[in-house]
Amino acid sequence: MVWSALLCHPVWVAFTALLAFVVRVQRRGPWLPRACPVRLRGKTAVVTGANTGIGKFIALDFARRGARVILACRSEARGTAALKEIRDKTGNADVHLRLVDLSSLDSVRGFAERILAEEEALHILVNNAGVSGLPKQITKDGLEVSFATNHLGPFLLTNLLLDLMKRSAPARIVTLASVNHKKGQVDFSHFHGENLTYHMDAIYNHTKLHNVICTKELARRLEGTGVTANSVHPGIVMTEVLRHYPFTVRVIFNLVGFFFFKSAEEGAASSIYCSVAEEMEGITGKYCDSDCSLVLPAPLARDAALGVKDFEISERLTAKL
Ligand SMILES: NC(=O)c1ccc[n+]([C@@H]2O[C@H](COP(=O)([O-])OP(=O)(O)OC[C@H]3O[C@@H](n4cnc5c(N)ncnc54)[C@H](OP(=O)(O)O)[C@@H]3O)[C@@H](O)[C@H]2O)c1
């Protein structure tokens, strides 16, 4: 009784509302996509995993700016729903759905072939699609499924589209990594599902470290071509990213996230910043934080020799036999 009287006290209610407001404002980063006047008319962008979460808001932003946008999704039904929503909200009819399953190298090759056949140019590639918490599974390419989806599939896709991007320069490649890459380790036997411990986000963290390492090495290889490559952390974002986690973990994530985590729209900001902001013109090989500042990634991601080795092994594993 005393507690309920206290909790309903106007001072308490006002204080809680003020705190919630402050937390809500803090969630938003300092760079707001809607305040950025850059237009993308005449530009073509590919966004993977664009049917939901962060990817959908990245694609929506590009469509608003007038770009031709290719939504690279694995589900026709979910992709079509997002396509309709983005066209309706932006009035941009030049938004298209193309299907790709990034965990399959054949599917990635088929998707890339279609893009190369249909598109005259490609100015922005956002490697957004990703998974976390999948149980162990080896794909028909002999790769561990999370590494295939998060690292090796997007790695192959990027390499297959590189010549088109070079011809379209200036062009930008943006790969969604995560601050969790700092907890990752490099062991190349992981790619085949060996020496892995499946617990919560352990596998995910390794895959995200490869994202940052290989993006940095790609940037080095692209020097002088007019194509930049950067990796980003979107923040902790309320999306479906925990869909493979236990129910209780998802409940806690959503409860805490309601107050403290970014919305999918807010989480798209750092990727949009790297893709379109004038401040990022010519900037390459960097790791961008969720507040759009360029920060140092983990020491392993700055090891140039490891970058060369990781890139070469990833090339070998994704080469057509
Ligand atoms: N949310 C966060 O807190 C957070 C933090 C750091 C980094 N990130 C990164 O941000 C990116 C976007 O995540 P999100 O939070 O928006 O997650 P999400 O809501 O789960 O969306 C993931 C997207 O990836 C697609 N995808 C998954 N596996 C795929 C495959 N094999 N082939 C093609 N597409 C596939 C999904 O398609 P379906 O809908 O068909 O499954 C979906 O469109 C990911 O790379 C994630 O690692 C997220």
The ligand as a Gaussian input file, in Angstrom:
#p B3LYP/6-31G(d) Opt

LIG

0 1
 N       20.590000      -5.710000     -33.682000
 C       21.741000      -5.463000     -33.084000
 O       21.802000      -5.155000     -31.873000
 C       23.022000      -5.551000     -33.863000
 C       24.226000      -5.189000     -33.198000
 C       25.425000      -5.251000     -33.898000
 C       25.425000      -5.654000     -35.228000
 N       24.258000      -5.991000     -35.854000
 C       24.317000      -6.426000     -37.268000
 O       23.393000      -5.690000     -38.035000
 C       22.986000      -6.481000     -39.160000
 C       21.479000      -6.461000     -39.276000
 O       20.949000      -7.102000     -38.130000
 P       19.488000      -6.858000     -37.559000
 O       19.657000      -6.525000     -36.142000
 O       18.707000      -5.962000     -38.440000
 O       18.948000      -8.364000     -37.626000
 P       17.570000      -8.988000     -38.158000
 O       16.429000      -8.154000     -37.796000
 O       17.600000     -10.407000     -37.678000
 O       17.763000      -8.948000     -39.748000
 C       18.718000      -9.778000     -40.353000
 C       18.503000      -9.786000     -41.849000
 O       19.458000     -10.689000     -42.420000
 C       18.764000     -11.600000     -43.274000
 N       19.447000     -12.882000     -43.386000
 C       19.759000     -13.744000     -42.408000
 N       20.330000     -14.834000     -42.927000
 C       20.376000     -14.664000     -44.272000
 C       20.839000     -15.442000     -45.357000
 N       21.355000     -16.663000     -45.177000
 N       20.717000     -14.953000     -46.607000
 C       20.173000     -13.731000     -46.814000
 N       19.710000     -12.945000     -45.836000
 C       19.800000     -13.414000     -44.575000
 C       17.409000     -11.773000     -42.619000
 O       16.479000     -12.337000     -43.544000
 P       15.186000     -13.146000     -42.991000
 O       14.268000     -12.130000     -42.400000
 O       14.651000     -13.818000     -44.209000
 O       15.696000     -14.114000     -41.974000
 C       17.114000     -10.332000     -42.255000
 O       16.675000      -9.635000     -43.388000
 C       23.572000      -7.872000     -38.944000
 O       24.738000      -8.032000     -39.701000
 C       23.904000      -7.876000     -37.459000
 O       24.975000      -8.754000     -37.159000
 C       23.056000      -5.950000     -35.201000

